[in-house]
Amino acid sequence: MCRGFCYLCRVVEYSQKSEMTSSRK
C-alpha cells in the first residue's frame, strides 16, 4: 500500500511538473 501510494504521489507530482512546463511553454 505504502509503495503504491508513493508511486501514485510521484506520478501526480510528475504530471503536475509536466503540466506546468507545458503551460509555461
Backbone as CSV, one residue per row, in Angstrom:
resi,resn,N_x,N_y,N_z,CA_x,CA_y,CA_z,C_x,C_y,C_z
1,MET,0.854,-1.199,0.000,0.000,0.000,0.000,0.894,1.256,0.000
2,CYS,1.827,1.267,0.933,2.697,2.449,1.009,3.440,2.631,-0.318
3,ARG,3.898,1.515,-0.853,4.642,1.592,-2.111,3.722,2.175,-3.193
4,GLY,2.528,1.669,-3.296,1.587,2.165,-4.309,1.321,3.647,-4.107
5,PHE,1.146,4.030,-2.843,0.875,5.440,-2.546,2.048,6.307,-2.998
6,CYS,3.244,5.855,-2.648,4.448,6.619,-3.035,4.492,6.745,-4.559
7,TYR,4.203,5.634,-5.228,4.224,5.655,-6.706,3.202,6.649,-7.232
8,LEU,2.015,6.590,-6.659,0.948,7.495,-7.104,1.379,8.943,-6.875
9,CYS,1.935,9.180,-5.681,2.376,10.546,-5.362,3.377,11.011,-6.405
10,ARG,4.313,10.128,-6.740,5.351,10.502,-7.715,4.704,10.791,-9.056
11,VAL,3.769,9.961,-9.457,3.110,10.148,-10.758,2.383,11.489,-10.777
12,VAL,1.681,11.776,-9.703,0.931,13.041,-9.634,1.901,14.219,-9.708
13,GLU,2.975,14.106,-8.930,3.952,15.209,-8.921,4.531,15.383,-10.321
14,TYR,4.867,14.266,-10.956,5.449,14.326,-12.306,4.446,14.965,-13.273
15,SER,3.194,14.556,-13.131,2.148,15.092,-14.018,2.046,16.604,-13.824
16,GLN,2.021,17.023,-12.574,1.906,18.459,-12.297,3.100,19.202,-12.895
17,LYS,4.299,18.649,-12.698,5.510,19.296,-13.236,5.400,19.394,-14.755
18,SER,4.994,18.313,-15.371,4.892,18.285,-16.832,3.855,19.318,-17.279
19,GLU,2.752,19.364,-16.565,1.696,20.318,-16.947,2.222,21.745,-16.819
20,MET,2.896,22.020,-15.734,3.441,23.366,-15.517,4.400,23.733,-16.654
21,THR,5.264,22.797,-16.990,6.226,23.047,-18.062,5.484,23.299,-19.376
22,SER,4.495,22.464,-19.645,3.746,22.604,-20.903,3.044,23.964,-20.924
23,SER,2.410,24.291,-19.818,1.670,25.552,-19.748,2.642,26.722,-19.947
24,ARG,3.790,26.624,-19.286,4.766,27.707,-19.386,5.259,27.823,-20.835
25,LYS,5.487,26.670,-21.425,5.982,26.671,-22.799,4.871,27.225,-23.693
